[in-house]
Amino acid sequence: MFKAELVRNRGPWRNLDHLEIAVAEYVDWFNHRRSHGEIGLVPPAEFEENFYGQRAGSTEGEALVPSLQ
């Protein structure tokens, strides 16, 4: 998906530096601004922040990741 959406569709690139900047911008968009339908149309970074923010309010004895037992 990454190769099709960025490298092939937005190229050709003048040099490696331009491609590197484009990759950083794409990753930022993908994680912070892209609405993801499976998680309530919010960006993945926002969803993760909300998830761990809610878990931080739990009691101190609880782990952030539930036990498999």
C-alpha positions as CSV (number, residue, x, y, z in Angstrom):
1,M,0.0,0.0,0.0
2,F,2.8,2.4,0.9
3,K,4.7,1.8,-2.3
4,A,1.5,2.3,-4.4
5,E,0.2,5.3,-2.6
6,L,3.4,7.3,-2.2
7,V,6.4,6.0,-4.1
8,R,4.7,5.1,-7.4
9,N,1.9,7.6,-7.5
10,R,3.7,10.7,-6.3
11,G,7.1,10.1,-8.0
12,P,9.4,10.4,-9.8
13,W,11.7,11.7,-7.1
14,R,14.6,14.1,-7.8
15,N,16.8,12.5,-5.3
16,L,16.8,10.4,-2.1
17,D,16.4,13.5,0.1
18,H,13.1,14.4,-1.5
19,L,11.9,10.8,-1.1
20,E,12.9,10.7,2.5
21,I,11.0,13.9,3.2
22,A,7.9,12.6,1.4
23,V,8.1,9.4,3.5
24,A,8.2,11.3,6.8
25,E,5.2,13.4,5.7
26,Y,3.3,10.3,4.6
27,V,4.0,8.5,7.9
28,D,2.9,11.6,9.8
29,W,-0.4,11.8,7.8
30,F,-1.0,8.1,8.1
31,N,-0.7,8.1,11.9
32,H,-2.0,11.6,12.9
33,R,-4.5,12.9,10.3
34,R,-5.9,9.9,8.5
35,S,-9.4,8.9,9.7
36,H,-9.6,5.2,10.2
37,G,-13.1,3.7,9.9
38,E,-12.5,0.6,12.0
39,I,-11.7,2.7,15.1
40,G,-14.5,5.3,14.9
41,L,-13.2,7.6,12.2
42,V,-10.4,9.0,14.3
43,P,-6.6,9.0,13.5
44,P,-4.7,6.0,14.9
45,A,-2.5,8.2,17.1
46,E,-5.6,9.9,18.7
47,F,-7.2,6.5,19.3
48,E,-4.1,5.2,21.0
49,E,-3.8,8.3,23.1
50,N,-7.4,8.1,24.2
51,F,-7.1,4.4,25.0
52,Y,-4.0,4.7,27.2
53,G,-5.5,7.9,28.7
54,Q,-8.5,6.0,29.9
55,R,-6.4,3.1,31.2
56,A,-4.2,5.5,33.1
57,G,-7.2,6.5,35.2
58,S,-7.6,2.9,36.4
59,T,-6.4,1.8,39.8
60,E,-2.6,1.6,40.3
61,G,-2.7,-2.2,40.8
62,E,-4.1,-2.8,37.3
63,A,-1.8,-3.5,34.4
64,L,-2.1,-1.5,31.2
65,V,-2.3,-4.8,29.3
66,P,-4.8,-7.3,30.6
67,S,-3.5,-10.6,31.8
68,L,-4.0,-13.7,29.5
69,Q,-4.8,-15.8,32.6
